[in-house]
Amino acid sequence: MFVKSRKWIGMSSTIAVLAGQFLIMHVSVAAGSSVIEEGKAIAFDRKKGNCLACHMITGGNLPGNIAPPLIAMKGRYTNKEDLRKQIWDPTIANPESSMPPFGKHEVLTKAELDKVVEFIWSL
Ligand code: HEC
């Protein structure tokens, strides 16, 4: 009887560990997609990124067309860091750019900009 119950304790703790691992996996997957969602909200917010004033972005209403559509970004940039640089300060690539330097001029906080980069990179 004693042996039996110890076995049961051993088994139930294994189940608990497995359940815990499943939860951790599940939560981290959800966090990844929510960062993209948050980045999208910031990019579309007229008082934040307001990227739609100039760019067409899938899912955004009434986009402007004075800038290239933001699609297939992984085909335009070989790495996320270069994309980040463009959003941080577009005048590096084009000194005459009409795009606001979102990072350099602190239009967005670093955390907000990182989320926008994750969203744009996902396009
Ligand atoms: C006032 C207009 C304007 C706004 C607002 C704007 N951009 Fe731009 N963006 C441009 C223009 C114009 C270009 C084309 C390159 C240049 O002139 O610098 C550009 C280029 C880009 C590029 C390079 C695209 C490519 O294929 O070369 C990216 C990426 C980009 N913008 C992202 C963003 C993001 C993200 C936002 C919002 C946080 C944003 N832009 C807001 C005007 C704008």
Residues whose N, C-alpha, C, O or C-beta is under 5 A from the ligand:
A	BS01	HEC	A43 G49 N50 C51 A53 C54 I66 A67 P68 R76 Q86 I87 P90 N94 S97 S98 M99 P100 I120
